[in-house]
Amino acid sequence: LLDESLFENIVKGIESRALSAQQLQLEITETTVMADPRQALSVMRRLSRYGIQFSIDDFGTGYSSLEYLKRLPVHEVKIDKTFVQNVTKNSDDAAIVKSTIDLAHQLGLRVTAEGVETAEAMQLLVAWGCDKLQGYRIAPAMTIEEFNHKFRTHAIDVSALLRSDGI
């Protein structure tokens, strides 16, 4: 976001591959924005007007996350795994996660929960209306080659995973 040529480079990359800007979502962290907030906001607004979407990664771990929800052209927040991993065991984490989901939805944002590792956490997050889940309960980290193989062979069957957990 601090590179003056970022916008032009992204546009060239999208156009050279005959893609749509809406197919690209960039994840940013507060640290990135805080390095130069004015420059970052300027670049983000240009990219957003072009159709690129933004997600705030590791949401809840920084110092001014709520300010970003108001000012930055973001479409999604990703709740940091430090809150999600203990959501069924720690009432404070549960309150933070549920409140974040509710707040983000009130602001028209999508929500992804990072670090989903148990069926119980998955069920709770789905019940609270979390839009996306990410973590080892869904699938372990893998290379693009592994993902393509699993995708082609239907080895990742999320609907079966959800049914087996009673969701």
N, C-alpha and C positions, 0 to 999 in steps of 0.2 A: 504493500500500500504506500510505501514511501518512494517507490521507483516512479519517476515521472513518465516513463514509457510503458508502464504496466497496462494501461487502457489500450493503447495501440497494439501491443503485443498480444493481448487476449483477443481483441477483435480480429487481428490477422489470423490467429490460430483457429478461431471459430469459422471464419469465412473460408480459409484454405481447406477445411474439412467438410464444408457444406453442412455445418451444424446450425442449430438454433441457439441463441444466447440463453434461452430458457432451460436448456439442457445442462447448464453449468451452474453449480452452486459452490461458492467459496466459503470455507470455514475460517473464521478469524478469532483471535483471542484478544482480550482486553490489552494485554501487553503490547501487541502489535499496534493497536490504535493509540495507546498512550505514548508511544515513541514520538509521534507528531500528530495530535488529534485533528488539527485543521487540515493538514495534507491528506490524512487517511479518510476523513469525512468527504472531502472533495472528490477523491478517487472513487470511493464507494458510491457516491451519488451518481457520478458519471456512469459507472458500471451498472448500477441499478436501473437507470433510465434506459440503458441499452438492453436490459432484460435479464441480466445476471442476478441471481439471488444470493443472499448471504445468510450464514448461520453463525451464531455466537457459540464457540466451542468452550467447554469447561465452565459453563455458566454457573455462577454462584460462588466461584472461588476468588473473584477479583474484588476490587474496592468500590467500583462505581457501576455495577451491572445494570441497576435500574435506570440510571441515566442513559445508558446505551440503548435501552429499549425505547426510550423516548426520541433520541436524536438520530440514531443510525438507521439506514434503510435496510433493516434485517427482516427476514421472513421466518426464521426459526431460531430457537434456543436449544442447546444440547446440555442437559443437566449433567453436571460432573459426576463421575462414578463414585466419588467419595461420599456423596449423599445417597445414591441409588443402592450401593452394595449393602447398606445397613437399613434400608427402608422398612423391612419387616421386623427389625430388632430394636430400633432406636426411634422413639416417638418424636424426637426433635428432627431427625432426618426425614421421617415420614411427613411431618408438618411442612418442612421446607420444600420437599418434592411436590406434595399435593398443592401447596400454595403457589409454587412456581408454575405448575401446569395450569392452574386456574387463572393466574395473572396473565400468562402468555396467551392463553385462549381469549381472554377479555380484550387483549391488545391485537387480536387477529393473527397471532403467530402460531406456527407449528411447534411441537415439542418432541425432542428425541431424548430418551433416557439412556445414558451410557452406563456400561458396567452391569448389565442385567445377567445375573449368574444363577438364579434359582427360579423354580417354577412359581414359588410363592410371590416373589418380587414381580415376576411377569404378570401374574394374575392381578395383583394389586394395581400395577401401573395401567393395565388395560381397563380395569374397573374405574380408575380415575380419569380415563380418557386420553392417556398419553398417545400421541400420534404414531411414534416410531420407537422401537426398542433396538438396542445394540448391545452386544456382549456375548460372552461364551455360552450362555444358555441358548442363544440363537445359532451361533456358529463361531468357531475359533478364528483368530486371525489367519489369513491365508494369502498366498501369492495369487496374482491374477490368473496364472495357469491353473492352479488348484480350483479357484472359483469357477473358471470356465468349464473345467472337467465336471465338477459337481453340478453345475447348472445344466450342462448338456445331458448328464446322466440322471438328472432329477434326484440327486443324492441329498439335496437340501429341500426338504418339504416342510415349509413353515406351517401350512394348514394342518398337517398331521401332528406337528409339534404342539400346536395350539389345542387341537382336539384331545391329545393325550394328557394335557394339563387341565382339562375341564373348562377351557375358555371358549 
